[in-house]
Amino acid sequence: MNRKRIKNVAKEIWASEFGFAVALLGFIVILTAVTVAIR
């Protein structure tokens, strides 16, 4: 697959509200995992 095409698709997803929500959710999950790991 073309790398440039993947980048464009990723950018479109990121620009959309859905992409932002997924990124935010992923960030919260990682933050929770790190907090649990520290404890």
NUMARDO-269459 format. One record per residue (C-alpha): x, y, z. Coordinates in steps of 0.05 Angstrom, whole numbers, plus 5000, padded with zeros to 4 digits. Last residue first. Layout:
N
XYZ/...
***
This chain:
39
501250335846/505650585789/502550065742/495450285760/497151005743/500550795678/494550385657/489750965674/493951455633/494250955575/486650875577/485651635581/490251755521/486551215481/479851545496/482552225475/485351945411/478751585396/474852235409/479552635364/478852115309/471252145315/471152905311/474752875244/481553175233/485052545259/481052105211/482952565153/490252565174/490351815179/487451755109/492652235082/498351855117/495751195090/495651485020/502851735027/505151045048/502250714987/500050005000/
***
